[in-house]
Amino acid sequence: MGQGHSHAPAPAAGLSPAARAGRRRAHVLLMAVLVPLAGLTVLAMVLLWPTGDRGAVQVGSPYTAAPGVTFDTGTVKMARMEDCPSAGPAQGSGGVAARQCLVAHTQPDRGGAEVPVEVTPEIAKSHGVKAGDRIRYLNLSGVTSTGSVYMFTDFVRTVPMVLLALLYAVVVIAVARWRGLRAIVGLGGAYAVLAVFVLPALVEGRPALPVALAGSAAITFGVLYFAHGFSARTSTALLGTLFGLGAIAALADWATGAAFLTGTGDENTYQLINGAGRLSVSGMITCGLVISGLGVLNDVTVTQSSAVWELHELAPHTSARSLFASAMRIGRDHIASTVYTIAFAYAGAALPVLILVMLYDQPLLDALTSGQLAEEVVRTLAGSIGLVLAVPVTTAVAVLIVKASTRAKDDWLPPAQGPRPAAGEDREAAAPAGVHERRRGHREAEAPGVPAR
Protein backbone atom coordinates (compact mmCIF):
# COMPACT_ATOMS: atom_id res chain seq x y z
CA MET A 1 0.00 0.00 0.00
CA GLY A 2 1.60 3.25 -1.08
CA GLN A 3 1.29 6.70 0.45
CA GLY A 4 -1.31 8.64 -1.54
CA HIS A 5 -2.18 12.35 -1.64
CA SER A 6 -5.64 13.22 -2.88
CA HIS A 7 -5.88 15.80 -5.63
CA ALA A 8 -9.65 15.74 -5.72
CA PRO A 9 -11.38 19.05 -6.27
CA ALA A 10 -12.23 21.18 -3.25
CA PRO A 11 -15.55 20.30 -1.65
CA ALA A 12 -17.07 23.51 -2.99
CA ALA A 13 -16.48 22.22 -6.51
CA GLY A 14 -18.79 19.26 -5.82
CA LEU A 15 -21.65 21.30 -4.42
CA SER A 16 -25.03 20.72 -5.92
CA PRO A 17 -26.58 23.58 -7.90
CA ALA A 18 -29.00 24.22 -5.02
CA ALA A 19 -26.10 24.42 -2.52
CA ARG A 20 -24.15 26.77 -4.80
CA ALA A 21 -27.21 28.98 -5.14
CA GLY A 22 -27.64 28.97 -1.35
CA ARG A 23 -24.04 30.00 -0.82
CA ARG A 24 -24.38 32.81 -3.35
CA ARG A 25 -27.59 34.00 -1.69
CA ALA A 26 -25.88 34.03 1.71
CA HIS A 27 -22.95 36.12 0.48
CA VAL A 28 -25.22 38.46 -1.45
CA LEU A 29 -27.34 38.94 1.67
CA LEU A 30 -24.28 39.78 3.78
CA MET A 31 -22.88 42.18 1.20
CA ALA A 32 -26.27 43.80 0.69
CA VAL A 33 -26.20 44.83 4.35
CA LEU A 34 -22.48 45.44 4.95
CA VAL A 35 -21.57 47.37 1.78
CA PRO A 36 -24.12 50.16 2.43
CA LEU A 37 -23.02 50.30 6.08
CA ALA A 38 -19.39 50.60 5.03
CA GLY A 39 -20.28 53.32 2.54
CA LEU A 40 -22.27 55.18 5.19
CA THR A 41 -19.31 54.96 7.57
CA VAL A 42 -16.93 56.41 4.99
CA LEU A 43 -19.40 59.18 4.11
CA ALA A 44 -19.87 60.09 7.77
CA MET A 45 -16.12 60.24 8.36
CA VAL A 46 -15.65 62.47 5.32
CA LEU A 47 -18.38 64.86 6.47
CA LEU A 48 -17.18 64.90 10.09
CA TRP A 49 -13.45 64.88 9.37
CA PRO A 50 -11.65 67.50 11.54
CA THR A 51 -10.05 70.47 9.82
CA GLY A 52 -7.15 70.74 12.27
CA ASP A 53 -8.24 74.21 13.38
CA ARG A 54 -8.57 74.20 17.17
CA GLY A 55 -9.69 77.81 17.17
CA ALA A 56 -9.77 79.39 20.61
CA VAL A 57 -8.98 76.23 22.53
CA GLN A 58 -6.57 77.24 25.28
CA VAL A 59 -5.50 74.44 27.59
CA GLY A 60 -2.40 74.94 29.68
CA SER A 61 -0.10 71.94 29.57
CA PRO A 62 1.40 70.87 32.91
CA TYR A 63 4.50 69.82 30.97
CA THR A 64 5.22 73.34 29.69
CA ALA A 65 7.71 75.12 31.91
CA ALA A 66 7.87 78.87 32.56
CA PRO A 67 10.86 80.87 31.30
CA GLY A 68 13.94 79.90 33.26
CA VAL A 69 12.40 76.59 34.42
CA THR A 70 13.28 73.22 32.90
CA PHE A 71 12.09 69.64 33.20
CA ASP A 72 15.08 67.37 33.85
CA THR A 73 15.49 63.64 34.37
CA GLY A 74 17.92 61.65 36.46
CA THR A 75 18.62 58.54 38.54
CA VAL A 76 18.12 58.52 42.30
CA LYS A 77 21.28 57.63 44.21
CA MET A 78 19.90 57.98 47.73
CA ALA A 79 16.60 59.05 49.36
CA ARG A 80 16.13 60.06 52.99
CA MET A 81 14.16 62.39 55.26
CA GLU A 82 15.91 65.72 55.81
CA ASP A 83 15.26 69.46 55.88
CA CYS A 84 13.16 70.62 52.92
CA PRO A 85 15.43 72.39 50.39
CA SER A 86 12.58 74.69 49.29
CA ALA A 87 12.36 76.29 52.77
CA GLY A 88 15.69 78.08 52.30
CA PRO A 89 18.41 78.90 54.81
CA ALA A 90 16.01 80.72 57.20
CA GLN A 91 14.36 77.41 58.07
CA GLY A 92 14.82 76.44 61.71
CA SER A 93 15.86 79.93 62.87
CA GLY A 94 14.29 81.47 65.97
CA GLY A 95 13.71 78.09 67.61
CA VAL A 96 11.21 76.94 64.95
CA ALA A 97 11.68 73.29 64.00
CA ALA A 98 12.81 72.70 60.44
CA ARG A 99 10.22 71.11 58.12
CA GLN A 100 11.19 67.61 57.08
CA CYS A 101 10.76 66.22 53.56
CA LEU A 102 11.76 63.17 51.61
CA VAL A 103 14.73 64.28 49.52
CA ALA A 104 16.00 62.21 46.59
CA HIS A 105 19.64 62.89 45.80
CA THR A 106 19.66 62.47 42.04
CA GLN A 107 22.32 62.19 39.36
CA PRO A 108 21.10 64.30 36.38
CA ASP A 109 21.09 62.62 32.97
CA ARG A 110 22.66 65.74 31.47
CA GLY A 111 25.67 65.33 33.78
CA GLY A 112 27.04 67.33 36.67
CA ALA A 113 26.85 66.96 40.42
CA GLU A 114 24.01 65.30 42.27
CA VAL A 115 21.03 67.52 43.05
CA PRO A 116 18.59 67.30 46.03
CA VAL A 117 15.10 66.74 44.62
CA GLU A 118 12.26 67.46 47.03
CA VAL A 119 9.56 64.77 46.83
CA THR A 120 5.93 65.77 47.34
CA PRO A 121 4.20 64.36 50.46
CA GLU A 122 1.65 62.44 48.35
CA ILE A 123 4.38 60.47 46.54
CA ALA A 124 6.31 59.95 49.77
CA LYS A 125 3.24 58.34 51.38
CA SER A 126 1.90 56.36 48.43
CA HIS A 127 4.99 54.87 46.81
CA GLY A 128 8.11 56.63 47.99
CA VAL A 129 11.34 57.06 46.07
CA LYS A 130 14.23 54.62 46.31
CA ALA A 131 17.78 54.41 45.05
CA GLY A 132 17.85 53.35 41.40
CA ASP A 133 14.51 54.95 40.48
CA ARG A 134 14.47 57.18 37.42
CA ILE A 135 12.54 60.39 38.01
CA ARG A 136 11.53 63.60 36.28
CA TYR A 137 11.91 66.82 38.25
CA LEU A 138 11.39 70.55 37.89
CA ASN A 139 14.56 72.64 37.95
CA LEU A 140 13.66 75.98 39.57
CA SER A 141 17.23 77.17 40.07
CA GLY A 142 16.88 79.98 37.55
CA VAL A 143 13.79 81.62 39.10
CA THR A 144 14.22 81.31 42.88
CA SER A 145 16.16 83.51 45.27
CA THR A 146 16.63 80.77 47.85
CA GLY A 147 19.27 78.90 45.91
CA SER A 148 18.97 75.74 43.82
CA VAL A 149 15.51 74.14 44.15
CA TYR A 150 14.47 70.91 42.47
CA MET A 151 10.89 69.56 42.77
CA PHE A 152 9.80 66.02 41.95
CA THR A 153 7.13 65.82 39.21
CA ASP A 154 6.91 62.18 38.05
CA PHE A 155 8.66 58.88 37.54
CA VAL A 156 10.25 57.91 34.22
CA ARG A 157 8.34 54.77 33.23
CA THR A 158 9.61 54.20 29.71
CA VAL A 159 11.65 51.03 30.29
CA PRO A 160 9.13 48.98 32.34
CA MET A 161 6.22 49.94 30.10
CA VAL A 162 8.14 49.07 26.92
CA LEU A 163 9.14 45.73 28.45
CA LEU A 164 5.53 45.02 29.40
CA ALA A 165 4.33 45.89 25.89
CA LEU A 166 6.97 43.62 24.34
CA LEU A 167 5.99 40.78 26.68
CA TYR A 168 2.35 41.29 25.73
CA ALA A 169 3.20 41.13 22.02
CA VAL A 170 5.37 38.02 22.46
CA VAL A 171 2.69 36.17 24.44
CA VAL A 172 -0.09 37.06 22.00
CA ILE A 173 1.95 36.09 18.93
CA ALA A 174 3.26 32.88 20.55
CA VAL A 175 -0.26 31.68 21.35
CA ALA A 176 -2.31 33.14 18.47
CA ARG A 177 0.46 33.09 15.82
CA TRP A 178 -0.19 35.23 12.73
CA ARG A 179 -3.72 36.03 13.82
CA GLY A 180 -2.34 37.47 17.04
CA LEU A 181 0.14 39.59 15.10
CA ARG A 182 -2.64 40.87 12.86
CA ALA A 183 -4.74 41.68 15.94
CA ILE A 184 -1.91 43.76 17.42
CA VAL A 185 -1.43 45.64 14.15
CA GLY A 186 -5.20 46.17 13.98
CA LEU A 187 -5.13 47.56 17.52
CA GLY A 188 -2.58 50.11 16.36
CA GLY A 189 -4.90 51.07 13.51
CA ALA A 190 -7.79 51.47 15.96
CA TYR A 191 -5.77 53.88 18.09
CA ALA A 192 -4.85 55.77 14.93
CA VAL A 193 -8.57 56.28 14.15
CA LEU A 194 -9.10 57.61 17.67
CA ALA A 195 -6.10 59.95 17.48
CA VAL A 196 -6.63 61.22 13.93
CA PHE A 197 -10.43 61.33 13.68
CA VAL A 198 -12.43 60.90 16.90
CA LEU A 199 -10.51 63.10 19.35
CA PRO A 200 -9.86 66.06 16.97
CA ALA A 201 -13.49 65.96 15.79
CA LEU A 202 -14.74 66.19 19.38
CA VAL A 203 -12.37 69.09 20.12
CA GLU A 204 -13.72 70.97 17.09
CA GLY A 205 -17.29 70.55 18.33
CA ARG A 206 -18.53 67.96 15.83
CA PRO A 207 -21.72 66.12 16.98
CA ALA A 208 -20.49 63.47 19.39
CA LEU A 209 -22.89 60.62 18.63
CA PRO A 210 -22.24 60.51 14.84
CA VAL A 211 -18.51 60.83 15.52
CA ALA A 212 -18.63 57.94 17.99
CA LEU A 213 -20.64 55.72 15.63
CA ALA A 214 -18.53 56.50 12.56
CA GLY A 215 -15.24 56.03 14.40
CA SER A 216 -16.37 52.82 16.13
CA ALA A 217 -17.76 51.37 12.89
CA ALA A 218 -14.50 52.15 11.05
CA ILE A 219 -12.50 50.46 13.82
CA THR A 220 -14.81 47.44 13.74
CA PHE A 221 -14.57 46.98 9.96
CA GLY A 222 -10.79 47.30 10.02
CA VAL A 223 -10.01 45.24 13.11
CA LEU A 224 -12.32 42.31 12.42
CA TYR A 225 -11.45 41.84 8.76
CA PHE A 226 -7.74 42.44 9.32
CA ALA A 227 -7.45 40.07 12.28
CA HIS A 228 -9.88 37.34 11.17
CA GLY A 229 -9.88 37.58 7.38
CA PHE A 230 -12.68 38.06 4.87
CA SER A 231 -15.23 35.31 5.44
CA ALA A 232 -18.91 34.81 6.09
CA ARG A 233 -18.04 34.01 9.70
CA THR A 234 -16.27 37.36 10.18
CA SER A 235 -19.01 39.26 8.36
CA THR A 236 -21.61 37.72 10.66
CA ALA A 237 -19.64 38.82 13.73
CA LEU A 238 -19.31 42.28 12.19
CA LEU A 239 -23.08 42.58 11.76
CA GLY A 240 -23.63 41.56 15.38
CA THR A 241 -21.05 44.09 16.58
CA LEU A 242 -22.60 46.93 14.58
CA PHE A 243 -26.03 46.07 15.97
CA GLY A 244 -24.64 46.10 19.52
CA LEU A 245 -22.94 49.44 18.89
CA GLY A 246 -26.21 50.91 17.69
CA ALA A 247 -27.98 49.70 20.83
CA ILE A 248 -25.25 51.12 23.10
CA ALA A 249 -25.30 54.44 21.22
CA ALA A 250 -29.07 54.80 21.65
CA LEU A 251 -28.86 53.96 25.34
CA ALA A 252 -25.86 56.23 25.91
CA ASP A 253 -27.55 59.17 24.18
CA TRP A 254 -30.66 58.76 26.34
CA ALA A 255 -28.86 58.02 29.62
CA THR A 256 -26.45 60.97 29.36
CA GLY A 257 -29.37 63.38 29.55
CA ALA A 258 -31.77 61.35 31.68
CA ALA A 259 -29.15 60.58 34.34
CA PHE A 260 -27.68 64.11 34.23
CA LEU A 261 -24.13 62.95 33.51
CA THR A 262 -22.09 66.14 33.67
CA GLY A 263 -18.57 64.74 34.02
CA THR A 264 -17.73 67.42 36.56
CA GLY A 265 -16.49 64.87 39.08
CA ASP A 266 -13.20 64.73 37.18
CA GLU A 267 -10.64 67.55 37.37
CA ASN A 268 -9.59 66.89 33.76
CA THR A 269 -13.14 67.60 32.65
CA TYR A 270 -13.05 70.93 34.49
CA GLN A 271 -9.93 71.84 32.56
CA LEU A 272 -11.61 70.94 29.26
CA ILE A 273 -14.72 72.96 30.13
CA ASN A 274 -12.64 76.04 30.86
CA GLY A 275 -10.23 75.68 27.94
CA ALA A 276 -12.21 74.16 25.08
CA GLY A 277 -15.39 76.15 24.61
CA ARG A 278 -16.64 74.20 21.57
CA LEU A 279 -16.24 70.80 23.25
CA SER A 280 -19.53 69.37 24.50
CA VAL A 281 -18.88 67.59 27.79
CA SER A 282 -22.13 65.60 27.58
CA GLY A 283 -21.22 64.64 24.02
CA MET A 284 -17.79 63.55 25.17
CA ILE A 285 -19.40 61.32 27.81
CA THR A 286 -21.75 59.82 25.20
CA CYS A 287 -18.84 59.12 22.86
CA GLY A 288 -16.91 57.50 25.70
CA LEU A 289 -19.84 55.23 26.53
CA VAL A 290 -20.03 54.00 22.92
CA ILE A 291 -16.29 53.42 22.48
CA SER A 292 -15.95 51.67 25.84
CA GLY A 293 -18.32 48.92 24.69
CA LEU A 294 -16.49 48.28 21.42
CA GLY A 295 -13.86 45.82 22.60
CA VAL A 296 -16.11 43.52 24.57
CA LEU A 297 -18.66 43.47 21.73
CA ASN A 298 -16.02 42.28 19.27
CA ASP A 299 -15.00 39.56 21.69
CA VAL A 300 -18.53 38.23 22.16
CA THR A 301 -19.70 38.40 18.56
CA VAL A 302 -16.58 36.76 17.11
CA THR A 303 -16.81 33.95 19.66
CA GLN A 304 -20.51 33.47 19.06
CA SER A 305 -20.14 33.39 15.29
CA SER A 306 -17.30 30.87 15.55
CA ALA A 307 -19.37 28.73 17.93
CA VAL A 308 -22.18 28.44 15.37
CA TRP A 309 -19.78 27.39 12.61
CA GLU A 310 -18.00 24.85 14.80
CA LEU A 311 -21.25 23.32 16.03
CA HIS A 312 -22.50 23.07 12.47
CA GLU A 313 -19.32 21.36 11.30
CA LEU A 314 -19.59 18.81 14.11
CA ALA A 315 -23.24 18.06 13.32
CA PRO A 316 -24.12 19.41 9.86
CA HIS A 317 -27.56 17.75 9.83
CA THR A 318 -28.70 19.62 12.95
CA SER A 319 -31.79 21.73 12.37
CA ALA A 320 -31.57 25.51 12.48
CA ARG A 321 -33.67 25.63 15.66
CA SER A 322 -31.43 23.12 17.47
CA LEU A 323 -28.26 24.85 16.21
CA PHE A 324 -29.51 28.18 17.51
CA ALA A 325 -30.40 26.68 20.89
CA SER A 326 -26.98 25.01 21.25
CA ALA A 327 -25.12 28.19 20.32
CA MET A 328 -27.23 30.27 22.70
CA ARG A 329 -26.25 27.98 25.58
CA ILE A 330 -22.65 28.94 24.85
CA GLY A 331 -23.67 32.57 24.45
CA ARG A 332 -25.39 32.67 27.85
CA ASP A 333 -22.23 31.47 29.56
CA HIS A 334 -20.23 34.07 27.67
CA ILE A 335 -22.72 36.80 28.59
CA ALA A 336 -22.47 35.97 32.29
CA SER A 337 -18.67 35.95 32.35
CA THR A 338 -18.35 39.09 30.22
CA VAL A 339 -20.80 41.08 32.33
CA TYR A 340 -18.60 40.30 35.32
CA THR A 341 -15.58 41.37 33.28
CA ILE A 342 -17.11 44.76 32.44
CA ALA A 343 -18.24 45.43 36.01
CA PHE A 344 -14.93 44.46 37.60
CA ALA A 345 -12.89 46.38 35.02
CA TYR A 346 -14.78 49.58 35.79
CA ALA A 347 -14.71 48.89 39.54
CA GLY A 348 -10.94 48.51 39.39
CA ALA A 349 -10.53 51.76 37.48
CA ALA A 350 -12.73 53.60 39.99
CA LEU A 351 -11.29 52.00 43.11
CA PRO A 352 -10.12 55.26 44.77
CA VAL A 353 -13.58 56.74 44.26
CA LEU A 354 -15.19 53.60 45.71
CA ILE A 355 -13.00 53.86 48.80
CA LEU A 356 -13.93 57.52 49.26
CA VAL A 357 -17.63 56.71 48.89
CA MET A 358 -17.26 53.97 51.50
CA LEU A 359 -15.56 56.38 53.90
CA TYR A 360 -18.34 58.91 53.37
CA ASP A 361 -20.69 56.26 54.83
CA GLN A 362 -23.42 57.00 52.28
CA PRO A 363 -26.42 54.71 51.68
CA LEU A 364 -25.71 52.32 48.81
CA LEU A 365 -28.33 53.77 46.46
CA ASP A 366 -27.14 57.32 47.08
CA ALA A 367 -23.54 56.26 46.45
CA LEU A 368 -24.32 54.49 43.16
CA THR A 369 -26.31 57.47 41.86
CA SER A 370 -23.82 60.09 43.02
CA GLY A 371 -21.84 62.19 40.57
CA GLN A 372 -18.66 60.26 41.32
CA LEU A 373 -20.09 56.86 40.36
CA ALA A 374 -23.06 57.54 38.07
CA GLU A 375 -20.99 57.63 34.89
CA GLU A 376 -19.30 54.30 35.66
CA VAL A 377 -22.62 52.68 36.53
CA VAL A 378 -24.28 53.93 33.32
CA ARG A 379 -21.26 52.79 31.29
CA THR A 380 -21.50 49.31 32.79
CA LEU A 381 -25.25 49.04 32.26
CA ALA A 382 -25.29 50.43 28.69
CA GLY A 383 -22.37 48.26 27.62
CA SER A 384 -23.90 45.15 29.19
CA ILE A 385 -27.29 45.72 27.53
CA GLY A 386 -25.67 46.14 24.12
CA LEU A 387 -23.61 43.01 24.75
CA VAL A 388 -26.63 40.92 25.76
CA LEU A 389 -28.67 42.06 22.75
CA ALA A 390 -25.81 41.38 20.33
CA VAL A 391 -25.55 37.69 21.31
CA PRO A 392 -28.94 36.43 20.03
CA VAL A 393 -28.76 38.67 16.97
CA THR A 394 -25.29 37.40 16.05
CA THR A 395 -26.37 33.81 16.70
CA ALA A 396 -29.51 34.12 14.56
CA VAL A 397 -27.60 35.70 11.66
CA ALA A 398 -24.85 33.08 11.93
CA VAL A 399 -27.37 30.21 11.85
CA LEU A 400 -29.11 31.75 8.83
CA ILE A 401 -25.84 32.21 6.95
CA VAL A 402 -24.29 28.87 7.85
CA LYS A 403 -27.41 26.99 6.82
CA ALA A 404 -27.61 28.86 3.54
CA SER A 405 -23.93 28.77 2.61
CA THR A 406 -22.68 25.37 3.70
CA ARG A 407 -23.65 21.96 2.47
CA ALA A 408 -24.83 18.97 4.36
CA LYS A 409 -22.36 16.13 4.76
CA ASP A 410 -23.21 14.32 1.54
CA ASP A 411 -25.09 17.12 -0.25
CA TRP A 412 -22.80 16.82 -3.25
CA LEU A 413 -23.62 13.12 -3.75
CA PRO A 414 -26.44 12.07 -6.05
CA PRO A 415 -29.30 10.34 -4.22
CA ALA A 416 -28.83 6.61 -3.85
CA GLN A 417 -30.96 4.54 -6.20
CA GLY A 418 -32.60 1.25 -5.37
CA PRO A 419 -34.87 -0.06 -2.65
CA ARG A 420 -34.76 1.40 0.86
CA PRO A 421 -32.97 -0.88 3.35
CA ALA A 422 -35.14 -2.91 5.62
CA ALA A 423 -35.36 -2.18 9.33
CA GLY A 424 -32.10 -3.15 11.03
CA GLU A 425 -30.25 -3.51 7.71
CA ASP A 426 -26.91 -1.70 7.31
CA ARG A 427 -27.59 1.40 5.18
CA GLU A 428 -23.96 1.54 4.06
CA ALA A 429 -24.07 -2.04 2.89
CA ALA A 430 -27.38 -1.48 1.12
CA ALA A 431 -26.12 1.50 -0.89
CA PRO A 432 -25.15 0.92 -4.54
CA ALA A 433 -21.49 0.16 -5.20
CA GLY A 434 -20.93 3.37 -7.14
CA VAL A 435 -22.05 5.43 -4.16
CA HIS A 436 -19.56 3.55 -1.95
CA GLU A 437 -16.71 4.57 -4.25
CA ARG A 438 -17.79 8.20 -4.44
CA ARG A 439 -18.20 8.44 -0.65
CA ARG A 440 -14.79 6.86 -0.09
CA GLY A 441 -13.24 9.38 -2.50
CA HIS A 442 -15.03 12.21 -0.72
CA ARG A 443 -13.66 11.15 2.67
CA GLU A 444 -10.12 10.91 1.27
CA ALA A 445 -10.49 14.35 -0.30
CA GLU A 446 -11.48 15.77 3.10
CA ALA A 447 -8.40 14.23 4.75
CA PRO A 448 -5.50 14.62 2.26
CA GLY A 449 -2.33 12.79 3.13
CA VAL A 450 -4.10 9.85 4.87
CA PRO A 451 -2.90 6.51 3.45
CA ALA A 452 -5.36 5.02 1.04
CA ARG A 453 -6.87 1.71 2.02
Secondary structure, 3 states (H helix, E strand, C coil): CCCCCCCCCCHHHHCCHHHHHHHHHHHHHHHHHHHHHHHHHHHHHHHHCCCCCCCCCCCCCCCCCCCCCEEEEEEEEEEEEEECHHHCCCCCHHHCCCCEEEEEEEEECCCCCCEEEEECHHHHHHCCCCCCCEEEEEECCCCCCCCCCEEEEEECCHHHHHHHHHHHHHHHHHHHHHHHHHHHHHHHHHHHHHHHHHHHHHHCCCCHHHHHHHHHHHHHHHHHHHHHCCCHHHHHHHHHHHHHHHHHHHHHHHHHHHCCCCCCCCHHHHHHHHHCCCCCHHHHHHHHHHHHCHHHHHHHHHHHHHHHHHHHHHCCCCCHHHHHHHHHHHHHHHHHHHHHHHHHHHHHHCHHHHHHHHHHCCCHHHHHCCCCCHHHHHHHHHHHHHHHHHHHHHHHHHHHHHHHHCCCCCCCCCCCCCCCCCCCCCHHHHCCHHHHHHHHHHHHHHCCCCCCC
